[in-house]
Amino acid sequence: MAESPKTRASSRFLIYTGVRFIIIQLMSTYWGSAWAQNQVDSAVNTILPFSQFRTAVVKGHMARVLDSFAAEHLGPQHFASVSGYAHNDQSREVLDRILARILESESATVRLQFVSGTHAIATALYGVLRPGDRLLALAGRPYDTLEAVIGIRGSGQGSLMEFGIIYDELPLTNSGRVNEIRLQEALIEPTRMVLIQRSCGYTWRPSISVSEIAQLCYKIHSLQPDCICFVDNCYGELVEQYEPSKVGADLIAGSLIKNLGGTIAPTGGYVAGRSDLVEQACCRLTSPGIGRNGGTGFDLYRLLIQGLFLAPQMVGEALIGAELVASVFDSVGYPVKPLPGENRSDIIQAVCFGLPDPLKVVCRAFQASSPVGAYLDPVPAFMPGYSSELIMAGGSFIDGSTSEFSADGPLKQPYSLYSQGGTHRSHQQLALSRALTALEQGGWLP
């Protein structure tokens, strides 16, 4: 006798229920306890308005990227590079002009020869500053890897201070903001350049928004018109409506294995802003007399250009992931910065654990949830350019890529974790379930 439609529907429901039960059981075994998964699911629902907002914002950034490609007549011929000296490399020149448009800058240079964001920033500093010039950092002590560049830490490696650059820094206010009252006093002395670190770095402070950068640049230029406003733009590209160079920054720099690489750029960095300043940075990267006119792309331009195309979507996912991290850890009682619902100027989310062990537990859980090296056990270690041991969860396809989901933190008070990146929010959900379970089992929940 033929099976009735009602019987078939009932059978399908039983199969669906059975499969769903098996999936839940498997997830409970490998991806966290039922309590942890419920916490994450609750956070996903809580941040739904934010997720919808960030998904909508992608369209505006994508329009800017597509308009830049179209304006520069991008074609398949620009995927190939010239070997050797690479003089008159049209692909390199088109890519530079495209990035200048995306970053709303007068000029830009994109180079695979930049090994990191720190290298791009250091190249700009060395290229523009001269002996006797004064450099003033506005957001307190810069990121760890710049300390040796400036000369705050270490000696004998050719720091800025060893070349006669005068360095000063402006302490932040108690609330972690730029001290604008002290800024006016600090700029009584002639200053060649101010350094504004947009991201929080390894500091428990708010990141600096583009609107704040606009106010700072206006004030600085009104006090000293020739002073160069240089923004460390790492982690901030395509997060807000405008870029710092649109609102008064004379020079910006960053890495391609962060936001703008779209998770597929294999290495590299950029410098953008005023044409004369960008050229000075290029003269430091290559040599005086060559500047931006040399340097091959190693036939990797397609990846760089495609990375720019993917960047708006990847930044949107990273921001949704950061909001999820904030919501999950805030809900179980850990201090987070920024708080859920607060404005974001970069893709970094900080979580304060107060003790080393829970920081290690979470990094290990995130590493175990990584696509690459999930079998590895992260341990604290010294990293080049840093002043203290770090623990890192970095199971990314590109080593050090923070456009992919990763997390790290220095082994020092207040033992904070800094997470960033993510190609899809589902990855963060799985990693967070595992991390909460590990904290629960270890007795590390607040």
C-alpha positions in Angstrom: 0.0 0.0 0.0 1.3 3.5 -0.9 2.5 5.7 1.8 0.2 8.7 2.5 1.5 12.3 2.3 0.9 12.7 6.1 3.0 9.6 6.8 5.8 10.8 4.6 5.8 14.2 6.3 5.9 12.4 9.7 8.8 10.3 8.6 10.7 13.3 7.3 10.1 15.1 10.7 11.5 12.1 12.6 14.5 11.9 10.4 15.1 15.7 10.8 14.7 15.4 14.6 17.1 12.5 14.7 19.8 14.2 12.6 19.4 17.4 14.6 19.9 15.4 17.8 23.0 13.8 16.4 24.4 17.2 15.4 23.7 18.7 18.8 25.4 15.7 20.5 28.5 16.0 18.2 28.7 19.7 18.9 28.4 19.1 22.6 31.3 16.7 22.3 33.6 18.8 20.2 32.4 22.4 20.4 31.4 23.0 23.9 28.9 22.3 26.6 25.1 23.0 26.2 25.5 26.0 28.6 28.3 27.5 26.6 26.4 27.1 23.3 23.3 28.6 24.9 25.4 31.6 26.0 26.8 32.1 22.5 23.3 31.6 20.9 21.9 34.2 23.3 24.6 36.7 22.4 24.0 36.1 18.6 20.4 37.1 19.2 21.3 40.1 21.3 23.7 41.5 18.7 21.3 40.9 15.7 20.6 44.6 15.2 24.3 45.3 15.1 24.9 42.5 12.7 22.2 43.8 10.4 23.6 47.3 10.6 27.2 46.2 9.7 25.9 44.0 6.9 24.1 47.0 5.4 27.3 49.2 5.8 29.2 46.8 3.5 27.3 48.1 0.5 28.7 51.7 0.9 32.3 50.5 1.2 31.9 48.1 -1.7 30.5 50.9 -3.9 33.7 52.9 -3.2 35.9 49.9 -4.0 34.0 49.2 -7.3 34.0 52.9 -8.3 37.8 53.0 -7.7 38.3 49.9 -9.9 36.1 51.3 -12.7 37.8 54.8 -12.6 41.2 53.3 -13.1 40.0 50.9 -15.9 41.1 47.8 -14.0 41.5 44.8 -16.3 43.0 41.3 -16.3 46.2 42.8 -17.8 46.9 44.4 -14.4 47.2 41.0 -12.7 50.8 40.5 -14.0 53.9 42.3 -12.9 57.2 43.3 -14.4 60.3 41.5 -13.2 63.7 43.0 -12.2 63.7 46.7 -11.5 60.0 46.8 -12.5 60.3 50.3 -13.9 57.1 51.5 -15.5 55.1 48.7 -14.0 51.6 49.7 -15.1 49.9 47.2 -12.7 51.7 48.7 -9.7 50.8 52.2 -10.7 47.1 51.3 -11.2 47.0 49.5 -7.8 48.5 52.6 -6.2 45.9 54.8 -7.7 43.1 52.5 -6.8 44.1 52.4 -3.1 44.5 56.2 -3.1 40.8 56.4 -4.2 39.6 53.8 -1.7 41.5 55.6 1.2 40.4 59.0 -0.1 44.0 60.1 -0.3 46.0 62.3 -2.7 48.4 59.5 -3.2 49.2 55.9 -2.1 51.8 53.3 -2.5 51.1 49.5 -2.0 54.1 47.3 -1.8 54.7 43.6 -1.0 58.2 44.7 0.2 56.6 46.0 3.4 56.9 43.1 5.8 54.3 44.4 8.3 52.4 47.4 9.4 55.2 48.4 11.7 57.6 48.3 8.7 55.3 50.6 6.7 55.0 53.0 9.6 58.7 53.0 10.3 59.4 53.6 6.6 57.2 56.7 6.7 58.8 58.0 9.9 62.3 57.5 8.6 61.4 58.9 5.2 59.8 62.1 6.4 61.7 63.0 9.6 65.1 64.6 9.7 67.7 65.1 12.4 66.5 67.7 14.9 62.8 67.2 14.0 60.4 66.6 16.9 58.0 63.7 16.9 55.0 63.8 19.3 52.9 60.8 20.1 49.4 61.9 21.1 47.9 58.6 22.3 50.4 57.8 25.0 53.1 55.2 24.5 52.8 53.7 20.9 52.4 50.1 20.1 55.1 47.8 21.4 56.8 47.2 18.0 57.3 50.9 17.5 59.3 51.3 20.8 62.5 50.0 19.2 61.9 52.1 16.1 61.6 55.3 18.1 64.4 54.4 20.5 62.4 54.0 23.7 63.7 50.4 24.0 67.0 48.9 22.9 69.9 50.6 21.3 72.5 50.2 18.5 70.0 49.3 15.8 69.5 52.8 14.3 66.5 54.1 16.0 65.0 57.5 15.3 66.5 58.9 18.5 69.9 57.6 17.4 69.5 59.7 14.2 68.8 62.8 16.2 64.9 62.8 16.2 63.5 64.3 19.3 60.7 62.3 20.8 57.9 63.2 23.2 54.6 61.6 24.1 51.4 62.9 25.6 49.9 60.8 28.3 46.2 59.9 27.9 43.5 61.2 30.3 42.2 58.9 33.0 39.4 57.9 30.6 41.9 56.9 28.0 41.3 59.9 25.7 43.8 62.2 24.0 44.5 65.1 26.4 43.5 68.1 24.2 44.4 70.6 27.0 47.9 69.2 27.3 48.1 69.0 23.5 47.9 72.8 23.2 50.8 73.1 25.7 52.8 70.4 24.0 52.6 72.2 20.6 54.1 75.4 21.9 57.3 73.8 20.9 58.0 73.4 17.2 56.9 69.9 16.1 57.5 68.3 12.7 55.1 65.4 13.2 52.4 64.1 15.5 51.7 60.4 15.6 48.1 59.3 16.2 47.7 55.6 16.9 44.1 54.9 15.9 43.8 51.5 17.5 44.1 50.7 21.1 47.1 48.3 20.6 47.9 46.5 23.8 46.4 49.4 25.9 43.1 49.3 27.8 41.7 52.4 26.2 39.1 53.3 23.6 40.3 53.4 20.0 40.2 56.8 18.4 37.3 57.5 16.0 37.7 59.2 12.7 35.6 62.1 14.0 38.1 62.5 16.9 41.0 62.3 14.4 39.3 65.1 12.4 39.1 67.3 15.5 42.7 66.6 16.5 44.0 67.3 13.0 42.1 70.6 12.8 43.5 71.7 16.2 47.0 70.7 15.3 47.0 72.5 12.0 45.5 75.6 13.5 48.3 75.7 16.1 51.1 74.6 13.7 50.1 74.7 10.0 53.2 72.8 8.9 53.0 70.0 11.4 52.3 66.6 9.8 49.5 64.6 11.2 50.5 60.9 10.8 47.9 58.2 11.6 48.8 54.6 12.3 45.7 53.3 10.6 46.2 49.6 11.3 42.9 47.7 12.1 40.8 50.7 11.1 40.4 50.6 7.3 36.8 50.5 6.0 35.4 50.4 9.5 33.9 53.9 9.5 32.4 56.0 6.7 35.5 58.0 6.1 39.3 57.4 6.3 41.6 59.7 8.3 43.1 61.1 5.1 39.7 62.4 4.2 39.4 64.5 7.4 42.8 66.1 7.7 45.4 63.4 8.3 48.5 64.2 6.1 49.8 60.6 6.1 48.5 57.2 7.0 50.0 53.7 7.0 49.0 50.1 7.6 49.3 46.4 6.8 47.8 44.4 4.0 47.4 41.3 6.2 44.9 43.3 8.2 41.7 44.9 6.9 42.6 45.8 3.3 44.0 42.4 2.4 40.6 40.8 2.5 42.2 37.7 4.1 44.1 36.7 0.9 46.9 39.2 0.5 50.0 37.2 1.2 52.0 40.1 2.8 52.6 43.8 2.3 51.6 47.2 3.5 50.8 50.7 2.3 51.5 54.4 2.9 48.9 57.0 1.7 48.3 60.7 2.0 50.0 63.8 0.6 52.0 63.0 -2.5 55.2 64.5 -1.3 55.1 62.6 2.0 54.3 59.3 0.3 57.2 59.8 -2.1 59.6 60.5 0.8 58.5 57.2 2.4 59.1 55.4 -0.9 62.6 56.9 -1.1 63.3 55.3 2.3 61.8 51.9 1.1 63.8 51.8 -2.1 66.4 54.7 -2.3 66.5 58.4 -3.1 66.2 58.8 -6.8 64.1 55.7 -7.2 61.3 56.2 -4.8 58.0 54.7 -6.0 59.4 53.9 -9.4 60.9 50.5 -8.5 59.7 47.2 -7.0 58.1 44.2 -8.5 54.8 42.7 -7.5 56.0 39.1 -8.0 52.9 38.4 -10.1 50.7 38.6 -7.0 48.8 41.7 -8.0 45.6 39.7 -8.6 45.6 38.6 -4.9 46.1 42.2 -3.8 43.4 43.6 -6.0 41.0 40.7 -5.2 41.8 41.3 -1.5 40.7 44.9 -1.8 37.5 43.7 -3.4 36.8 41.3 -0.5 37.9 43.7 2.2 34.5 45.4 2.8 32.8 42.1 3.4 35.7 40.7 5.5 35.8 43.9 7.7 32.0 43.6 8.2 32.3 40.0 9.4 35.3 40.9 11.6 33.2 43.7 13.3 30.3 41.3 13.8 32.7 38.8 15.3 34.2 41.5 17.6 30.7 42.5 18.8 29.9 38.8 19.5 33.1 38.4 21.5 32.2 41.5 23.5 28.6 40.3 24.2 29.6 36.8 25.2 32.4 37.7 27.7 30.4 40.7 29.0 27.4 38.4 29.7 29.5 36.1 31.9 31.1 39.0 33.8 34.4 39.8 32.2 35.3 43.5 31.5 35.3 44.2 27.8 36.3 47.2 25.7 34.5 48.4 23.7 31.3 47.4 25.4 28.5 45.8 23.4 26.7 48.5 21.5 29.5 51.1 21.7 30.9 52.7 18.6 33.8 50.9 16.9 36.7 52.5 15.1 38.7 49.3 14.5 38.2 45.5 14.4 39.9 44.8 17.8 38.0 43.6 20.9 39.7 43.6 24.3 38.7 41.3 27.2 40.3 41.7 30.6 40.9 38.5 32.5 43.0 39.9 35.4 45.0 36.6 35.7 47.3 34.8 33.3 45.5 31.3 33.4 42.1 32.3 32.0 43.9 34.2 29.2 45.9 31.1 28.3 42.8 28.9 28.5 40.9 31.1 26.0 43.9 31.4 23.6 44.2 27.6 23.6 40.5 27.1 22.9 40.7 29.6 20.0 43.8 27.8 18.6 42.0 24.5 18.9 39.2 26.0 16.8 41.5 27.3 14.1 41.6 25.9 10.5 45.4 25.7 10.6 47.4 24.3 13.5 44.5 23.3 15.6 46.6 20.6 17.2 49.1 23.1 18.5 49.2 24.3 22.1 50.0 28.0 22.4 52.5 28.8 25.1 53.8 32.3 26.1 56.9 33.3 24.3 58.9 36.4 23.3 58.1 37.8 19.8 60.4 40.1 17.8 59.6 43.7 18.5 57.7 43.1 21.8 58.8 44.0 25.3 57.1 41.1 27.1 56.0 37.5 26.5 52.9 37.0 24.4 50.5 34.2 24.0 48.9 34.0 20.6 46.1 32.0 19.0 47.0 32.4 15.3 45.8 29.4 13.3 45.4 31.5 10.2 46.2 30.6 6.5 48.6 33.5 6.3 51.0 33.8 9.2 50.2 36.8 11.4 47.0 37.7 9.4 44.6 39.5 11.7 42.0 39.8 9.0 41.5 36.1 9.9 40.1 35.3 13.3 43.0 35.4 15.8 43.6 36.5 19.4 46.7 37.4 21.5 47.7 39.1 24.6 50.8 40.1 26.6 51.6 38.1 29.7 51.5 41.1 32.0 48.8 43.0 34.0 45.9 43.3 33.4 46.2 40.1 31.4 43.9 41.2 28.6 43.1 39.3 25.4 42.9 41.2 22.1 40.8 39.4 19.4 40.5 40.5 15.8 39.4 39.4 12.4 37.2 36.6 11.2 36.0 35.4 7.8 32.6 34.4 9.1 30.7 34.9 12.3 30.1 31.1 12.6 33.8 30.5 13.2 33.7 32.9 16.2 30.6 31.2 17.5 32.2 27.8 17.5 35.5 29.2 19.0 33.6 31.0 21.8 31.6 27.9 22.7 34.8 26.0 23.2 36.4 28.9 25.1 33.5 29.2 27.5 33.4 25.5 28.1 37.2 25.5 28.9 36.7 28.4 31.4 33.7 26.6 33.0 35.6 23.3 33.4 38.7 25.1 34.7 36.7 27.1 37.3 37.8 30.4 35.7 34.4 32.0 35.3 33.9 35.2 37.4 
